Amino acid sequence: MAHAVGVETTFYSPGAGKSLEALIRPNTKVLYVESPGSETLEMQDIPASSGIAHAHGMTVIVDNTWATPLYFKAFEHGIDMPIHSVSKYIVGPAKFISLSQRTARRRVMA
């Protein structure tokens, strides 16, 4: 569905490191990360990835559900917009569907 409205995605390995920069195209606007990964628990170097993305004028979004804001302070690591699945921790699974999002003070997505 996203492709029908012009949204393209490129998947990369969480261990990509500096090679992440080679995947950025002129039309790339967002770096979406999850660390640790829900399925594999792979850890990504979030400050390094955020630095690369910001150098290209991109917004960095993290799914911080697994780590929670208690254990991973997203803004301190260069994240512009952390999101959390409210249904996992606040109200319990399968009873409620919601998402929580916060943004940093800088402009996010023009």
ABEGO torsion letter per residue (X at the ends): XAAAAGBBBBBBBAAAEAAAAAABBAABABBBBBOBBAAAGBBBBAAAAAAAAAAAGBBBBBBAAAAEAAABBAAAAGBABBBBBAAAAAAEBGABBBBBBBBBABBBEX
